Amino acid sequence: MKRLEEKFAKLQQSIKEMDSLLIAFSGGVDSTFLLRVAYDILGDKVAAFTSASKIHPDEETEEARELAKKIGVRHIVDTTDELYNDDFAQNDKLRCYYCKFYIFNNLKEVAAQEGYAQVADGANYDDYINDYRPGLKAAKELEVRSPLKEAEITKKEIREISKRLDLPTWDKPAFACLSSRIPYGDRITEDKLEMVGAAERYLRQFDFNQLRVRHHDQYTARIEVAPNDMEFFFNNREQIVDKLKEIGYTYITLDLEGYRTGSMNEVLDLDEE
């Protein structure tokens, strides 16, 4: 516990040293925690910045609005269209880099226009040591601060302090943009994003703790949930199949390995240049 308190104090001190701050805000566990801590310290000198686009479900953007309102912070929503960037849409293994570079560049431009001295994201310490995160390279290149990472605060610790602060996101499941549901090399299109979004929106009503609908080829849905949630699909098979076929899928599959973060990265040769 002492170690966690030291990390939290380090985070607070780094924020105190900032004149003003614009935070890339998704409404997820990490950015909500950072925004709340920053607002407690900087007050009106901090604001939230959210990119609203087709790669994020509308309900996620609306939830970000509600969270910013609950915290009491100014919230800037910027409508973007990453699909116009062919580097992003072609969906190679640097997809996240192109997306983050675009978003962070917008973040910096808005910060300059609105008079915020610093920009930051909610990347935590785990993000820098786990999984494949090319978006972190964009943050470094554009000098976007990651105060949670700098204080070496992990996701588990963020949840712990968030609960202490009575933040509703303390137990929110992890969520990645919809483009992460499409295999590398398959072009990202608006139709694919809409199909994934509709399928996940339908399935989320059943309150799975973790859920992904991976979009393969043009008509195959590969559903990932926790192993203890799989029985639900067998008991409600016809209902689920009918709905996903209505959305546009021809083949509906359940991944027996279950949900895992970044499963699309499993096919990458990360040693390639």
C-alpha positions as CSV (number, residue, x, y, z in Angstrom):
1,M,0.0,0.0,0.0
2,K,2.9,2.4,0.8
3,R,4.3,1.8,-2.7
4,L,0.9,2.7,-4.2
5,E,0.6,5.9,-2.1
6,E,4.1,6.9,-3.3
7,K,3.1,6.4,-6.9
8,F,-0.1,8.4,-6.4
9,A,1.9,11.2,-4.8
10,K,4.3,11.2,-7.7
11,L,1.4,11.5,-10.1
12,Q,-0.1,14.4,-8.2
13,Q,3.2,16.2,-8.0
14,S,3.8,15.9,-11.8
15,I,0.3,17.4,-12.5
16,K,0.9,20.2,-10.0
17,E,3.9,21.2,-12.1
18,M,1.8,21.7,-15.2
19,D,0.4,25.2,-15.9
20,S,-2.6,23.8,-17.7
21,L,-3.5,20.5,-19.4
22,L,-5.7,19.1,-22.2
23,I,-6.2,15.3,-21.7
24,A,-7.1,12.8,-24.5
25,F,-10.3,11.4,-22.9
26,S,-12.1,8.2,-24.0
27,G,-14.2,7.7,-20.9
28,G,-12.3,4.5,-20.1
29,V,-10.8,3.5,-16.8
30,D,-7.4,5.2,-17.3
31,S,-8.3,8.5,-18.8
32,T,-11.3,9.0,-16.4
33,F,-9.0,8.5,-13.5
34,L,-6.3,10.9,-14.9
35,L,-9.0,13.5,-15.6
36,R,-10.4,13.4,-12.1
37,V,-7.0,13.6,-10.4
38,A,-6.0,16.5,-12.7
39,Y,-9.2,18.3,-12.2
40,D,-8.9,18.0,-8.4
41,I,-5.4,19.7,-8.7
42,L,-5.7,22.1,-11.6
43,G,-9.4,22.9,-11.6
44,D,-10.5,25.0,-14.6
45,K,-7.0,24.8,-16.0
46,V,-7.7,21.2,-17.2
47,A,-10.0,20.1,-20.0
48,A,-11.0,16.8,-21.7
49,F,-10.6,16.2,-25.4
50,T,-12.6,13.4,-27.1
51,S,-12.4,12.2,-30.7
52,A,-15.8,11.2,-32.0
53,S,-15.6,9.0,-35.0
54,K,-16.8,5.8,-36.7
55,I,-14.2,3.7,-35.0
56,H,-15.8,4.4,-31.6
57,P,-19.5,3.5,-30.8
58,D,-21.7,6.5,-30.3
59,E,-22.6,5.2,-26.8
60,E,-18.9,5.4,-25.8
61,T,-18.7,9.1,-26.8
62,E,-22.0,9.8,-25.0
63,E,-20.6,8.1,-21.9
64,A,-17.5,10.3,-22.1
65,R,-19.8,13.3,-22.2
66,E,-21.6,12.2,-19.0
67,L,-18.4,11.4,-17.2
68,A,-16.8,14.8,-18.0
69,K,-20.1,16.4,-16.8
70,K,-20.0,14.4,-13.6
71,I,-16.4,15.4,-12.9
72,G,-17.3,19.0,-13.7
73,V,-14.6,19.6,-16.3
74,R,-14.7,21.3,-19.7
75,H,-15.2,18.8,-22.5
76,I,-14.1,19.4,-26.1
77,V,-15.5,16.8,-28.6
78,D,-13.8,16.8,-32.0
79,T,-15.5,14.9,-34.9
80,T,-12.9,13.0,-36.9
81,D,-12.8,10.5,-39.8
82,E,-9.8,8.2,-39.7
83,L,-11.1,6.3,-42.7
84,Y,-10.0,9.1,-44.9
85,N,-6.4,8.3,-44.0
86,D,-5.4,5.5,-46.3
87,D,-2.5,4.6,-44.2
88,F,-4.9,3.8,-41.4
89,A,-7.7,2.2,-43.5
90,Q,-5.3,-0.3,-45.2
91,N,-4.9,-1.8,-41.8
92,D,-1.3,-2.9,-41.6
93,K,0.4,-3.6,-38.2
94,L,1.0,0.2,-37.8
95,R,-2.7,1.0,-37.9
96,C,-2.7,2.2,-34.3
97,Y,0.3,4.4,-34.9
98,Y,-1.4,6.2,-37.8
99,C,-4.6,6.6,-35.8
100,K,-3.0,7.9,-32.6
101,F,-0.7,10.2,-34.6
102,Y,-3.8,11.8,-36.2
103,I,-5.7,12.1,-32.9
104,F,-2.7,13.4,-31.0
105,N,-1.9,15.9,-33.7
106,N,-5.5,17.2,-33.4
107,L,-5.1,17.2,-29.6
108,K,-2.0,19.4,-29.9
109,E,-3.6,21.8,-32.3
110,V,-6.7,22.3,-30.1
111,A,-4.5,22.7,-27.1
112,A,-2.6,25.5,-28.9
113,Q,-5.8,27.2,-30.0
114,E,-7.4,27.0,-26.6
115,G,-4.3,27.9,-24.6
116,Y,-3.5,24.7,-22.8
117,A,0.2,24.4,-22.1
118,Q,0.5,20.6,-21.9
119,V,-1.2,17.6,-23.5
120,A,-1.5,14.1,-22.0
121,D,-3.1,10.7,-22.5
122,G,-4.2,8.0,-20.2
123,A,-1.6,5.3,-21.1
124,N,-0.6,3.4,-17.9
125,Y,2.5,1.5,-16.9
126,D,1.2,-1.8,-18.1
127,D,0.6,-0.4,-21.6
128,Y,4.4,0.0,-22.0
129,I,5.3,-3.5,-21.0
130,N,2.4,-5.6,-22.2
131,D,0.9,-6.4,-25.6
132,Y,1.7,-4.6,-28.9
133,R,1.0,-0.8,-28.7
134,P,2.4,1.1,-31.7
135,G,0.3,4.1,-30.7
136,L,2.7,4.8,-27.9
137,K,5.3,5.7,-30.5
138,A,3.0,8.4,-31.8
139,A,2.6,9.9,-28.3
140,K,6.4,10.0,-27.9
141,E,7.0,11.6,-31.3
142,L,4.4,14.3,-30.6
143,E,5.5,14.9,-27.0
144,V,2.2,13.8,-25.5
145,R,2.7,13.2,-21.8
146,S,1.6,9.9,-20.1
147,P,1.5,10.9,-16.4
148,L,0.2,7.5,-15.3
149,K,3.0,5.7,-17.0
150,E,5.5,8.2,-15.7
151,A,4.3,7.4,-12.1
152,E,4.5,3.7,-12.9
153,I,0.8,3.2,-12.0
154,T,-0.7,-0.1,-13.3
155,K,-4.2,-0.8,-14.4
156,K,-4.9,-2.7,-11.2
157,E,-3.8,0.2,-9.2
158,I,-5.8,2.7,-11.2
159,R,-8.9,0.6,-10.5
160,E,-8.1,0.5,-6.8
161,I,-7.7,4.3,-6.5
162,S,-10.7,4.9,-8.8
163,K,-12.9,2.9,-6.5
164,R,-11.6,4.9,-3.5
165,L,-12.5,8.1,-5.4
166,D,-16.0,6.7,-6.2
167,L,-15.5,6.8,-9.9
168,P,-18.1,4.8,-11.8
169,T,-15.4,3.5,-14.2
170,W,-13.4,1.7,-11.5
171,D,-14.7,-1.7,-12.7
172,K,-15.4,-0.8,-16.3
173,P,-14.3,-3.5,-18.8
174,A,-11.4,-2.6,-21.1
175,F,-12.5,-1.4,-24.5
176,A,-10.6,-0.9,-27.7
177,C,-11.7,0.9,-30.9
178,L,-13.8,-1.1,-33.3
179,S,-11.0,-1.2,-35.9
180,S,-9.2,-3.6,-33.6
181,R,-11.9,-6.2,-34.5
182,I,-10.7,-6.4,-38.1
183,P,-7.7,-8.6,-39.0
184,Y,-4.5,-6.9,-40.1
185,G,-4.4,-6.7,-43.9
186,D,-8.2,-6.5,-44.3
187,R,-9.2,-3.0,-45.2
188,I,-11.2,-1.1,-42.6
189,T,-14.5,0.1,-44.0
190,E,-17.5,1.9,-42.6
191,D,-19.7,-1.1,-43.4
192,K,-17.5,-3.5,-41.4
193,L,-17.4,-1.1,-38.4
194,E,-21.1,-0.7,-38.4
195,M,-21.6,-4.5,-38.4
196,V,-19.2,-5.0,-35.5
197,G,-20.8,-2.1,-33.6
198,A,-24.3,-3.5,-34.1
199,A,-23.3,-7.0,-33.1
200,E,-21.5,-5.9,-29.9
201,R,-24.3,-3.5,-29.0
202,Y,-26.8,-6.4,-29.2
203,L,-24.7,-8.8,-27.2
204,R,-23.7,-6.2,-24.5
205,Q,-27.3,-6.1,-23.3
206,F,-26.6,-9.5,-21.7
207,D,-24.0,-8.0,-19.4
208,F,-20.9,-10.0,-20.4
209,N,-17.9,-8.7,-18.4
210,Q,-15.7,-8.9,-21.6
211,L,-16.9,-9.2,-25.2
212,R,-15.4,-8.8,-28.6
213,V,-16.9,-9.6,-32.1
214,R,-14.0,-10.1,-34.5
215,H,-14.9,-9.5,-38.1
216,H,-13.2,-12.1,-40.5
217,D,-13.4,-12.0,-44.3
218,Q,-16.7,-10.3,-45.1
219,Y,-19.3,-12.4,-43.4
220,T,-17.8,-14.2,-40.4
221,A,-18.2,-13.2,-36.8
222,R,-15.8,-14.7,-34.2
223,I,-17.2,-14.0,-30.8
224,E,-14.8,-13.8,-27.8
225,V,-16.2,-13.9,-24.2
226,A,-14.9,-15.3,-20.9
227,P,-15.1,-19.1,-20.8
228,N,-17.7,-19.0,-18.0
229,D,-20.0,-17.0,-20.3
230,M,-19.9,-19.5,-23.1
231,E,-22.8,-21.6,-21.9
232,F,-25.1,-18.6,-22.5
233,F,-24.4,-18.9,-26.2
234,F,-25.4,-22.5,-26.4
235,N,-28.5,-21.9,-24.4
236,N,-29.5,-19.0,-26.6
237,R,-28.0,-20.1,-29.9
238,E,-30.9,-19.6,-32.2
239,Q,-31.7,-16.1,-30.9
240,I,-28.1,-14.9,-31.3
241,V,-27.6,-16.5,-34.8
242,D,-30.8,-14.9,-36.0
243,K,-29.8,-11.4,-34.8
244,L,-26.3,-11.5,-36.2
245,K,-27.5,-12.8,-39.5
246,E,-30.0,-9.9,-39.5
247,I,-27.0,-7.6,-39.0
248,G,-25.2,-9.1,-42.0
249,Y,-23.1,-12.0,-40.9
250,T,-23.4,-15.4,-42.6
251,Y,-21.2,-17.4,-40.3
252,I,-21.3,-17.0,-36.5
253,T,-18.6,-18.7,-34.4
254,L,-17.7,-18.8,-30.8
255,D,-13.9,-18.7,-30.0
256,L,-13.3,-21.6,-27.6
257,E,-10.1,-20.0,-26.3
258,G,-12.2,-17.2,-25.0
259,Y,-11.6,-13.4,-24.6
260,R,-8.1,-12.2,-24.5
261,T,-6.6,-8.7,-25.0
262,G,-5.3,-8.1,-28.5
263,S,-6.0,-11.5,-30.0
264,M,-5.6,-10.0,-33.5
265,N,-1.9,-9.4,-32.6
266,E,-1.3,-13.1,-32.2
267,V,-0.6,-13.5,-36.0
268,L,1.9,-10.7,-36.1
269,D,5.6,-11.2,-36.5
270,L,6.7,-8.4,-34.2
271,D,10.4,-9.0,-35.0
272,E,9.8,-7.8,-38.6
273,E,11.0,-4.3,-39.4
